[in-house]
Structure formats: C-alpha cells, structure tokens
Amino acid sequence: MYDGKKIVFMFSGQGSQFLEMGENLYNTNLKIKYYMDYLDNIFFLNTNISFVDEMYNKKNSHLLFNDVGFGCAVLFAIQYSLAKVLMENGVEPDLLVGTSLGEFVALTVSGALEPEAAIMYVYSVTSYIQNRVAPSGMLTVIGNINKDYINDSCANRYGCIGAFNHDNHFIVSGLTEELKKLNKYYEEHKYLTVLLPTKVGFHNPSLIQPYKESCCKFLEQLKINKPTIEVISTMTAKKVDYINGEYLFNILSEPIKFSDTIKYIEKAAVPTTLMDLGPMATLAGFSNRIIKSDLISTYAFMNLAGDNLESFLSDKIN
C-alpha cells in the first residue's frame, strides 16, 4: 500500500525501447546507477558487451533495435533498477504485472528469480530464437475493428494476434512478408499501423514453440524461488500460482492478454494506483483506455520526454 492505495508495478516489454531511455535516471540517481552498473557488469562478463556503454556513450541504435537479446537486457535492467529504488524509498507494490519481457522483470522483483540469472536467461533465450527463427516481427494496429473479424482475418491469413491491449489496440505477430501484406491492407482501410522495433514474432506459438525443447538448456541458469509479492500473468490474466520452465518459455510464445489483466485487477474494487515503470508509459496509456472505475488511477515514471522520479520522491518526502 502507498498513500492509502493498493500499488501495482507494471513492466513493459519489446517495442517500448528507445535510444536514450533511462539515461537521465542513470546520470542523476546514484541508486539507479548502482543497480544498472551491477547488472551491466554481469552482462559484460557473459557477453563482453556493456549495455551502459553502448546505450549512453556510443548511442548504438543498431544494437538496441536489431539485437533482440540486447534490447531485452537493457529494458530489464532499467525497469528492475527503478523498481528497487522505489521499494527502497517505501513504495512497496502489492501486485506485479509485466508484458512479455516485463513479466520476467515482475518475477524478479517478486523474488521468484534472481536478477543476475534472469537477465542472462532472457538474453540467451531471445538471442537463440532470433538466430534461428524465420524473418518475422510484430505489427501494431490501432482502430475500432470487430474482434471476431480480427481473429478471422489475421490469425488465419497473416499470423496470429500477439496481444490485445485495449479495444482499439492490438498486435499481430507473424512472418515479415505476411506482415507487409497486412500492413498494406490496413493502411488502405485507413487504420494506423506501426511495426514494432523487434526482429522476432514473439507471442505467436507457431513461430516460437518449436524452440521450447532446445531452450530448456538455458533453465540451468535459473533458481526458481517462491514469490514474496503476488504476480498477475498477462498470459492468463490470473495470479501466478506455479512457476516452471514451461511457464517461463511460454511468456515469450503465448499471446498477451493485457486488457483482461487490467480488468481482473479492477474487479477487486479497491483504490489502486497502476504504476508504469516502462520507458515510454505505454502500459499506463493502455490502462487509461481500459479502466472504468474511479477507484483506479495510473502513474508513469518515464516517457519520451524524460522522467519524474526525483519529483515523485520529493513529493513523497514532503
């Protein structure tokens, strides 16, 4: 609880990254820098790559947008570091929610996974898949389109629905050539489309599930603990009761039910603040399109313009 309200930390995944994300936090908050440097050192020891150097010194956009494993590691580090700093300042979450890569951050903040192992597991699995899967990606479609029509036209012809974020926002995951056809179709029908900055069609079981067995070797990196904070999975829109290797792999292969997850939280009918710890405030924006109750509010710490962590902590003290 915080300020008399239940607190939900939300963590976003691939597609929410941009080149200078988290840079001001890193340069101005010593605790953020401490956690990011710690994870960066773990990452460097395993890959010989410093994501801090590549992101904030070299401004390496190629790695961020073309190397899926690298992008996932950076997103993980920024959001995990922010969560740790908030918790150390007395902002304790009652629930944790993450989409895609963000669900691994949620599990780590909950204590179910160790951060050192989790960041390398995510990097290893996503890199392994990227190096083997056919050219693919994810296409965002924005517009009021009949849900049944979406399923019929997209799932059967061009790929599958990788995420339903709210009534006017969904993502199709599929092969690159098929997504180009779909993109042209929606543009001709005056819908807004955006290709996400990822080179893999995650959340499409037909594309990702074939790698499940071969990715089992990466589970050796992980020790799975009992969570100390409740996690709501956006795979199922329900509380996570059991964590094993299959569940962890399915986070990347199964469609995201973000809208259903927020509705599940809303059903509790208690004053709640949904805090978005992602770099672009994406999940806060989605949530504002879903929630109906005045009991639920949203708060975002970062966006394209910068961050407001210091002002938030200052207001908390005052």
Helices and strands as residue ranges (DSSP letters): E 6-11, H 23-28, H 30-47, H 51-52, I 53-57, H 61-66, H 68-88, E 95-98, H 101-109, H 115-130, E 136-142, H 147-150, I 151-155, H 156-157, E 160-166, E 169-175, H 176-188, E 192-195, H 205-208, G 209-211, H 212-215, G 216-221, E 230-233, E 238-239, H 245-253, H 258-266, E 272-276, H 282-290, E 296-300, E 302-303, E 306-307, H 309-317
